[in-house]
């Protein structure tokens, strides 16, 4: 029995997922514990460690990576996402599926690993863009990873296709900033989806002299908060993947870990607090 890592599943969390990772029914008995495989994947995602650097008390890295790719291809991560998202929403007293969503993107620097990279001319970043659609609780509905050179309006078409395939019958409105009004995206959305795209714009009124003007746009901030949550998982600090599908799986896994913590928080989890009498820096 090994010592647990902070990213490991608790017994209660594993019970939420165990039937989605069923035991082998044909061939020779499986030699690896699937719960330990999931723990190893969570460890990579949370710490940012390379696959080959997995600790030796976890399953072999090549076995873990094989399952990670398999579950990305066969839709297992999507099934886990869907189950947990519906459970989190219902636990909060909401319907299982949302009626309102927000779309946005985040440009991230790439690495020498290669992959489908490009330059975001606006933010001057050479890497990838993560395009996500979230509900008003900040829970992930769809994710698409492209080269950073791909425009938001172009990538949003694939985001919306995946949201439609996900099966969101109550979704009637998606909010996006001004860039989603380009390239005929609102018209395309009307013709190809069951929801409408609403463009949120900032108040054009100039601020009073000597005053800074900042106003949060209603609901649009939730997607920025989701990007902040994802930033806690070190695998997202840069794009280390050669395939966009791998990057997308990592985003989904981060969302899964976030929702597991909401549904079944681990007892006695340490929460850091600064001492009340600590002086501010420079005092």
Secondary structure, DSSP 8 states (H G I E B T S, - for coil): -----TTS--HHHHHHHGGGS----SSS---S-HHHHHHHHHHHHHH---GGG--TTS--HHHHHHHHHHHHHTTHHHHHHHHHHHHHHHHTT--SS-SEEEEEEEEEEB-TT-SS-EEETTTTEEEEEEEEEEETT--EEEEEEEETTS-HHHHHHHHHHHHHHH--TT--EEEE-GGGGSTTHHHHHHHH-SSEEEE-----S---TT-------TTTHHHHHHHHHHTTSGGGSSB--SSHHHHHHHHHHHHHHHHHHHHS--TT-------TT---TT-
